[in-house]
C-alpha cells in the first residue's frame, strides 16, 4: 500500500487467504537474499495453487485460463533460504474478465509483509485467447477473497 508516494508494508489482516511456500537454495542470489524474480514466481504459484485447491482452475483441461497482463512488487525486508514463508492473497478488483490480486510475502510469523505485490490476470479462452466473462462460481470465490484496495494509488 502507498501513503503519499512511499509504499508501506501491509499486515496479515489485509489478506483473505494464505499459501505456505518453501524457499529453496537456488532462490538466494549473490547478495544473500531471495532474488527479486523469485517473488513473481511466488505470486503466480500462490494464485494458481489457491484456484486449483478451490476447484476453479484445471491447468490441463480448462477452457478458460488466466494470463498475467500486469505485475508489480515493493520490497520492505529481506527473505532468504531457508526461511519459512507464506503468501497472503486477496482480490482488490474484479472486472468483467480480469482480476487484480494483492499478494504479500510473509517471513515466518512476521505480522508485516516483507514484500507486497500485485498481479492482474485477464481470463481468456484457451484457444482463441479472447477475454471471457467470469463463470458464476468463479465470481463467487473472487467475491469471498475480495477486499477494498488500501488506497487508489496502491501497488
ROSE-4610 file (N, C-alpha, C; in Angstrom, 1 decimal, always signed):
// ROSE-4610
residu = [X/X/X/X/X/X/X/X/X/X/X/X/X/X/X/X/X/X/X/X/X/X/X/X/X/X/X/X/X/X/X/X/X/X/X/X/X/X/X/X/X/X/X/X/X/X/X/X/X/X/X/X/X/X/X/X/X/X/X/X/X/X/X/X/X/X/X/X/X/X/X/X/X/X/X/X/X/X/X/X/X/X/X/X/X/X/X/X/X/X/X/X/X/X/X/X/X/X/X/X/X/X/X/X/X/X/X/X/X/X/X/X/X/X/X/X/X/X/X/X/X/X/X/X/X/X/X/X/X/X/X/X/X/X/X/X/X/X/X/X/X/X/X/X/X/X/X/X/X/X/X/X/X/X/X/X/X/X/X/X/X/X/X/X/X/X/X/X/X/X/X/X/X/X/X/X/X/X/X/X/X/X/X/X/X/X/X/X/X/X/X/X/X/X/X/X/X/X/X/X/X/X/X/X/X/X/X/X/X/X/X/X/X/X/X/X/X/X/X/X/X/X/X/X/X/X/X/X/X/X/X/X/X/X/X/X/X/X/X/X/X/X/X/X/X/X/X/X/X/X/X/X/X/X/X/X/X/X/X/X/X/X/X/X/X/X/X/X/X/X/X/X/X/X/X/X/X/X/X/X/X/X/X/X/X/X/X/X/X/X/X/X/X/X/X/X/X/X/X/X/X/X/X/X/X/X/X/X/X/X/X/X/X/X/X/X/X/X/X/X/X/X/X/X/X/X/X/X/X/X/X/X/X/X/X/X/X/X/X/X/X/X/X/X/X/X/X/X/X/X/X/X/X/X/X/X/X/X/X/X/X/X/X/X/X/X/X/X/X/X/X/X/X/X/X/X/X/X/X/X/X/X/X/X/X/X/X/X/X/X/X/X/X/X/X/X/X/X/X/X/X/X/X/X/X/X/X/X/X/X/X/X/X/X/X/X/X/X/X/X/X/X/X/X/X/X/X/X/X/X/X/X/X/X/X/X/X/X/X/X/X/X/X/X/X/X/X/X/X/X/X/X/X/X/X/X/X/X/X/X/X/X/X/X/X]
num = [1/1/1/2/2/2/3/3/3/4/4/4/5/5/5/6/6/6/7/7/7/8/8/8/9/9/9/10/10/10/11/11/11/12/12/12/13/13/13/14/14/14/15/15/15/16/16/16/17/17/17/18/18/18/19/19/19/20/20/20/21/21/21/22/22/22/23/23/23/24/24/24/25/25/25/26/26/26/27/27/27/28/28/28/29/29/29/30/30/30/31/31/31/32/32/32/33/33/33/34/34/34/35/35/35/36/36/36/37/37/37/38/38/38/39/39/39/40/40/40/41/41/41/42/42/42/43/43/43/44/44/44/45/45/45/46/46/46/47/47/47/48/48/48/49/49/49/50/50/50/51/51/51/52/52/52/53/53/53/54/54/54/55/55/55/56/56/56/57/57/57/58/58/58/59/59/59/60/60/60/61/61/61/62/62/62/63/63/63/64/64/64/65/65/65/66/66/66/67/67/67/68/68/68/69/69/69/70/70/70/71/71/71/72/72/72/73/73/73/74/74/74/75/75/75/76/76/76/77/77/77/78/78/78/79/79/79/80/80/80/81/81/81/82/82/82/83/83/83/84/84/84/85/85/85/86/86/86/87/87/87/88/88/88/89/89/89/90/90/90/91/91/91/92/92/92/93/93/93/94/94/94/95/95/95/96/96/96/97/97/97/98/98/98/99/99/99/100/100/100/101/101/101/102/102/102/103/103/103/104/104/104/105/105/105/106/106/106/107/107/107/108/108/108/109/109/109/110/110/110/111/111/111/112/112/112/113/113/113/114/114/114/115/115/115/116/116/116/117/117/117/118/118/118/119/119/119/120/120/120/121/121/121/122/122/122/123/123/123/124/124/124/125/125/125/126/126/126/127/127/127/128/128/128/129/129/129/130/130/130/131/131/131/132/132/132/133/133/133/134/134/134/135/135/135/136/136/136/137/137/137/138/138/138/139/139/139/140/140/140/141/141/141/142/142/142/143/143/143/144/144/144/145/145/145/146/146/146/147/147/147/148/148/148/149/149/149/150/150/150/151/151/151/152/152/152/153/153/153/154/154/154/155/155/155]
x = [+0.8/+0.0/+0.9/+0.4/+1.1/+0.4/+1.2/+0.6/+1.4/+0.8/+1.6/+2.3/+3.6/+4.4/+5.2/+5.3/+6.1/+5.3/+5.6/+4.9/+5.2/+4.2/+4.3/+3.8/+4.4/+4.0/+2.6/+1.9/+0.6/+0.7/-0.3/-0.3/-1.0/-0.9/-1.7/-3.2/-3.7/-5.1/-5.6/-4.7/-5.1/-5.2/-5.2/-5.3/-6.4/-6.9/-8.0/-7.6/-6.5/-6.1/-4.6/-4.0/-2.6/-2.1/-1.0/-0.4/+1.0/+1.3/+2.7/+3.6/+4.8/+5.7/+7.1/+7.8/+9.1/+10.1/+11.0/+12.1/+13.1/+13.9/+14.9/+16.3/+17.3/+18.7/+18.9/+18.3/+18.6/+17.8/+16.9/+16.2/+17.2/+18.2/+19.2/+20.0/+20.4/+21.3/+22.6/+23.5/+24.9/+24.9/+23.8/+23.8/+23.2/+22.9/+22.5/+21.0/+20.2/+18.7/+18.0/+16.7/+15.9/+15.9/+16.2/+16.3/+14.9/+14.8/+13.6/+12.7/+13.2/+12.4/+11.6/+12.2/+11.5/+10.2/+10.1/+8.8/+7.7/+7.9/+6.9/+6.5/+7.4/+7.1/+6.2/+6.5/+5.7/+4.3/+4.2/+2.8/+2.0/+2.6/+2.0/+1.6/+2.5/+2.2/+1.1/+1.1/+0.0/-1.3/-1.4/-2.7/-3.2/-2.4/-2.8/-3.0/-2.2/-2.4/-3.7/-4.0/-5.3/-6.5/-6.4/-7.5/-7.7/-6.6/-6.6/-7.3/-6.8/-7.3/-8.8/-9.3/-10.8/-11.6/-10.9/-11.6/-11.9/-11.3/-11.6/-10.6/-9.6/-8.6/-8.1/-8.3/-7.7/-6.7/-5.4/-4.4/-4.2/-4.7/-4.5/-5.7/-7.0/-8.2/-9.1/-9.0/-10.0/-10.0/-11.2/-11.4/-10.9/-11.0/-10.6/-9.3/-8.4/-7.1/-6.8/-6.0/-5.6/-4.3/-4.2/-2.9/-2.5/-1.3/-0.8/-0.6/-1.2/-1.1/-0.4/-0.2/+0.4/+0.9/+2.1/+2.6/+3.5/+3.5/+4.3/+4.7/+5.8/+6.2/+7.0/+6.7/+7.5/+8.2/+9.4/+10.2/+10.5/+10.3/+10.4/+11.5/+11.7/+12.7/+13.1/+14.3/+14.9/+14.2/+14.1/+13.8/+14.9/+15.2/+16.3/+16.0/+16.6/+16.6/+17.4/+17.0/+15.9/+14.7/+14.3/+13.1/+11.9/+11.0/+9.7/+8.8/+8.1/+7.3/+5.9/+5.0/+3.6/+3.3/+2.4/+2.0/+0.5/+0.2/-1.1/-1.8/-3.0/-3.7/-5.1/-5.5/-6.8/-7.1/-8.3/-8.7/-9.0/-8.4/-8.6/-9.7/-9.7/-10.7/-11.1/-12.4/-13.0/-13.5/-13.0/-13.6/-14.4/-14.9/-15.7/-14.9/-13.6/-12.8/-11.5/-11.3/-10.0/-10.1/-9.0/-8.9/-7.6/-7.6/-6.4/-6.2/-5.2/-4.8/-3.8/-4.0/-2.9/-2.3/-0.9/-0.2/+0.9/+1.0/+2.0/+2.9/+4.2/+5.1/+5.5/+5.2/+5.5/+6.5/+7.5/+8.6/+8.2/+8.2/+7.9/+6.5/+6.6/+5.4/+5.3/+6.1/+6.1/+4.7/+4.3/+3.0/+2.9/+4.0/+4.0/+4.7/+4.3/+4.8/+6.2/+7.1/+8.4/+8.4/+7.3/+7.1/+5.6/+5.2/+3.8/+3.7/+2.9/+2.8/+1.4/+1.3/+0.1/+0.2/-0.8/-0.9/-2.3/-2.3/-3.6/-3.6/-4.7/-5.0/-6.1/-6.0/-7.2/-7.5/-8.7/-9.2/-9.7/-9.1/-9.3/-9.7/-10.3/-10.5/-9.1/-8.9/-7.6/-7.2/-8.1/-7.8/-7.7/-8.7/-8.8/-8.0/-7.7/-7.0/-7.9/-9.2/-10.1/-10.6/-10.8/-11.3/-12.7/-12.9/-14.2/-14.7/-16.0/-16.6/-16.4/-16.3/-16.1/-17.3/-17.1/-18.2/-18.8/-20.0/-20.7/-20.0/-19.5/-18.9/-17.5/-16.8/-15.5/-15.7/-16.7/-17.1/-17.4/-18.1/-18.4/-17.2/-16.2/-14.9/-14.2/-14.1/-13.4/-14.0/-15.3/-16.0/-15.7/-15.5/-15.2/-13.7/-12.9/-11.5/-11.3/-12.4/-12.3/-12.2/-11.4/-11.2/-11.1/-11.4/-11.1/-9.7/-9.3/-7.9/-7.5/-6.3/-5.9/-6.1/-5.6/-5.8/-5.9/-6.3/-6.4/-5.1/-4.0/-2.7/-1.9/-2.6/-1.9/-1.0/-0.1/+0.9/+0.3]
y = [-1.2/+0.0/+1.2/+2.3/+3.6/+4.6/+5.4/+6.6/+7.7/+8.6/+9.6/+8.9/+9.0/+8.4/+7.2/+6.9/+5.9/+4.6/+3.5/+2.2/+1.8/+1.2/+0.7/-0.7/-1.6/-3.0/-3.1/-4.2/-4.5/-5.6/-5.7/-6.8/-8.0/-9.1/-10.3/-10.1/-9.2/-8.9/-8.3/-7.8/-7.2/-8.3/-9.6/-10.7/-11.7/-12.4/-13.3/-14.7/-15.1/-16.5/-16.5/-17.7/-17.8/-19.1/-19.1/-20.3/-20.4/-21.6/-21.8/-22.2/-21.6/-21.8/-22.1/-23.0/-23.4/-22.6/-21.9/-21.3/-22.4/-22.1/-23.1/-22.5/-23.3/-22.8/-21.9/-22.3/-21.6/-20.2/-20.0/-18.7/-17.5/-17.9/-16.8/-16.3/-15.0/-14.5/-14.2/-13.6/-13.4/-12.5/-11.7/-10.8/-11.5/-12.8/-13.5/-13.4/-12.9/-12.8/-13.4/-13.6/-14.1/-13.1/-13.5/-12.7/-12.2/-10.9/-10.3/-11.1/-11.8/-12.5/-13.7/-14.2/-15.3/-14.8/-13.6/-13.1/-13.2/-12.9/-13.0/-14.5/-15.4/-16.8/-17.2/-16.7/-17.0/-16.5/-15.3/-14.7/-15.6/-16.0/-16.8/-18.2/-18.7/-20.0/-19.9/-18.8/-18.7/-18.5/-17.7/-17.5/-18.8/-19.5/-20.7/-21.8/-22.0/-23.1/-22.9/-21.6/-21.3/-21.6/-21.3/-21.5/-23.0/-23.8/-25.2/-25.9/-25.4/-26.0/-25.8/-24.7/-24.4/-25.0/-25.7/-26.3/-25.4/-24.2/-23.2/-23.1/-24.0/-24.0/-25.4/-25.8/-27.1/-26.7/-26.7/-26.2/-27.0/-28.2/-29.0/-29.1/-28.9/-29.1/-28.0/-27.0/-25.9/-25.1/-24.7/-23.8/-22.4/-22.0/-20.6/-20.7/-19.8/-19.7/-18.2/-18.0/-16.6/-16.2/-15.1/-14.6/-13.3/-13.3/-12.1/-11.0/-9.8/-8.6/-7.5/-7.6/-6.6/-7.3/-6.9/-7.3/-6.2/-6.2/-5.2/-5.7/-5.2/-5.6/-4.5/-4.3/-3.4/-4.3/-4.0/-4.9/-4.0/-4.7/-4.0/-4.6/-5.9/-6.6/-7.8/-8.3/-9.5/-10.8/-11.7/-13.1/-13.9/-15.0/-15.9/-17.3/-18.2/-19.6/-19.7/-20.4/-21.4/-20.8/-19.6/-19.0/-19.8/-19.9/-20.4/-19.2/-19.3/-18.1/-18.5/-17.5/-17.7/-16.5/-16.8/-15.7/-15.4/-14.2/-13.8/-13.3/-13.6/-13.4/-12.7/-11.8/-11.2/-10.6/-10.2/-9.6/-8.2/-7.3/-5.9/-5.4/-6.0/-5.5/-6.7/-6.7/-7.7/-7.0/-7.3/-6.8/-7.8/-7.5/-8.5/-9.8/-9.6/-10.8/-10.7/-9.7/-9.5/-9.5/-9.8/-9.8/-9.2/-8.2/-7.7/-8.3/-9.1/-9.8/-9.0/-8.9/-8.3/-9.5/-9.5/-10.6/-10.0/-10.7/-10.3/-11.5/-11.3/-12.3/-12.1/-13.1/-13.0/-14.0/-13.6/-14.5/-15.0/-16.3/-16.9/-16.4/-16.0/-15.4/-13.9/-13.3/-11.8/-11.3/-10.3/-9.7/-8.8/-8.2/-7.3/-8.0/-7.7/-8.4/-7.9/-8.8/-8.4/-7.9/-8.2/-7.7/-7.7/-6.7/-6.5/-6.5/-7.4/-7.4/-7.3/-7.3/-7.2/-8.0/-8.7/-9.5/-9.2/-8.8/-8.7/-9.8/-10.6/-11.7/-11.3/-11.5/-11.5/-12.9/-13.3/-14.7/-14.8/-15.7/-15.8/-17.3/-17.4/-18.7/-19.3/-20.5/-21.2/-21.2/-21.4/-21.5/-20.1/-19.3/-18.0/-16.9/-17.1/-16.1/-14.8/-14.9/-13.7/-13.7/-12.5/-12.5/-13.1/-13.7/-14.3/-13.8/-13.7/-13.3/-14.4/-13.9/-14.9/-15.8/-17.1/-18.0/-17.7/-17.9/-17.6/-18.1/-19.4/-20.0/-19.4/-19.0/-18.3/-16.9/-16.2/-14.9/-14.9/-16.0/-16.1/-16.2/-17.0/-17.2/-15.9/-15.2/-13.9/-12.9/-12.9/-12.0/-12.4/-13.7/-14.1/-13.6/-13.6/-13.1/-11.6/-10.9/-9.5/-8.6/-7.6/-6.5/-5.2/-4.1/-2.8/-2.6/-2.0/-1.6/-0.6/-0.7/+0.2/+1.7/+2.1/+3.4/+3.4/+4.5/+4.5/+4.4/+4.6/+4.5/+3.3/+2.2/+1.0/+0.5/-0.4/-1.0/-1.4]
z = [+0.0/+0.0/+0.0/-0.6/-0.6/+0.3/+1.0/+1.7/+1.1/+0.4/-0.3/-1.5/-1.5/-2.6/-2.1/-0.8/-0.3/+0.0/-0.6/-0.2/+1.2/+1.8/+3.2/+3.2/+4.1/+4.2/+4.8/+4.4/+5.0/+6.0/+6.8/+7.8/+7.3/+8.1/+7.7/+7.6/+8.4/+8.4/+7.1/+6.2/+5.0/+3.8/+4.2/+3.2/+3.7/+2.7/+2.9/+3.0/+2.4/+2.2/+2.3/+2.7/+2.8/+2.2/+1.5/+0.9/+1.5/+2.1/+2.6/+1.4/+1.4/+0.3/+0.9/+0.3/+0.8/-0.1/+0.6/-0.1/-0.5/-1.5/-2.0/-2.0/-1.9/-2.0/-3.2/-4.4/-5.6/-5.6/-4.7/-4.6/-4.2/-3.4/-3.0/-4.1/-4.1/-5.1/-4.4/-5.1/-4.6/-3.4/-3.2/-2.1/-0.8/-0.9/+0.3/+0.6/-0.3/-0.1/-1.4/-1.2/-2.3/-3.5/-4.7/-5.8/-6.2/-6.7/-7.0/-7.9/-8.9/-9.8/-9.1/-8.0/-7.3/-6.7/-6.3/-5.8/-6.8/-8.0/-9.1/-9.3/-9.2/-9.2/-8.0/-6.9/-5.7/-5.8/-6.4/-6.6/-7.6/-8.7/-9.6/-9.0/-8.3/-7.6/-6.6/-5.8/-4.8/-5.4/-6.4/-7.1/-7.7/-8.5/-9.2/-8.2/-7.2/-6.3/-5.5/-5.2/-4.5/-5.4/-6.6/-7.6/-7.8/-7.9/-8.1/-6.9/-5.7/-4.4/-4.3/-4.8/-4.7/-5.9/-6.8/-7.9/-9.0/-9.1/-10.0/-11.2/-11.2/-12.3/-12.5/-13.8/-14.2/-15.3/-14.9/-15.8/-17.1/-17.1/-18.3/-19.2/-18.7/-19.5/-19.5/-18.7/-18.6/-20.0/-20.3/-21.5/-21.2/-20.0/-19.6/-18.8/-19.2/-18.5/-18.2/-17.2/-16.8/-17.3/-18.0/-18.5/-17.6/-17.2/-16.5/-17.5/-17.2/-18.0/-17.3/-16.0/-15.2/-13.9/-13.5/-12.2/-11.6/-10.3/-9.6/-8.2/-7.6/-6.3/-5.6/-4.3/-3.5/-2.4/-2.1/-1.1/+0.1/+1.3/+2.5/+3.4/+3.4/+4.2/+3.4/+3.8/+3.1/+3.5/+2.5/+2.7/+2.1/+2.7/+2.1/+2.5/+1.7/+2.1/+3.4/+4.4/+4.5/+5.2/+5.0/+5.6/+5.3/+6.3/+6.0/+5.7/+4.6/+4.2/+3.9/+3.9/+3.3/+2.5/+1.5/+0.7/+0.9/+1.3/+1.6/+0.2/+0.1/-1.2/-0.9/-1.7/-1.7/-3.1/-3.3/-4.6/-4.3/-5.1/-5.0/-5.9/-7.1/-8.1/-9.0/-9.3/-10.2/-11.4/-12.6/-13.8/-14.5/-15.7/-16.5/-16.8/-17.1/-17.4/-16.7/-15.9/-15.2/-13.7/-13.1/-11.6/-11.2/-10.2/-9.7/-8.3/-8.2/-6.9/-6.1/-4.8/-3.9/-3.3/-3.2/-2.6/-1.7/-0.5/+0.5/+0.8/+0.8/+1.2/+2.7/+3.5/+5.0/+5.4/+6.1/+6.6/+8.0/+8.2/+9.5/+10.0/+11.2/+11.9/+11.9/+11.0/+10.9/+10.7/+11.3/+11.2/+9.9/+9.5/+8.4/+7.2/+6.0/+4.8/+4.5/+4.0/+3.6/+2.2/+1.4/+0.0/-0.2/-1.0/-1.4/-2.9/-3.5/-4.9/-5.4/-6.7/-7.4/-8.7/-9.0/-10.3/-10.9/-12.1/-12.9/-13.9/-13.7/-14.7/-15.6/-16.8/-17.7/-18.1/-17.9/-18.1/-19.6/-20.3/-21.7/-22.1/-23.3/-23.9/-24.3/-23.9/-24.1/-25.6/-26.5/-27.9/-28.6/-28.4/-29.1/-28.5/-27.1/-26.3/-26.2/-26.4/-26.3/-24.9/-24.3/-22.9/-22.8/-21.6/-21.4/-20.0/-19.9/-18.6/-17.6/-16.3/-15.2/-15.1/-14.8/-14.6/-13.2/-13.0/-11.7/-10.4/-10.5/-9.3/-9.1/-10.2/-10.1/-9.5/-9.9/-9.4/-8.0/-7.5/-6.1/-5.3/-5.7/-5.0/-4.9/-6.1/-6.1/-5.1/-5.0/-4.1/-2.6/-2.3/-1.0/-0.6/-1.6/-1.4/-1.5/-1.9/-2.2/-1.0/-1.1/-0.1/-0.9/-0.3/-0.9/-1.0/-2.1/-2.2/-1.1/-0.5/+0.6/+0.2/-1.0/-1.5/-3.0/-3.6/-5.0/-5.8/-5.0/-5.7/-5.1/-4.8/-4.3/-5.3/-4.9/-5.7/-7.1]
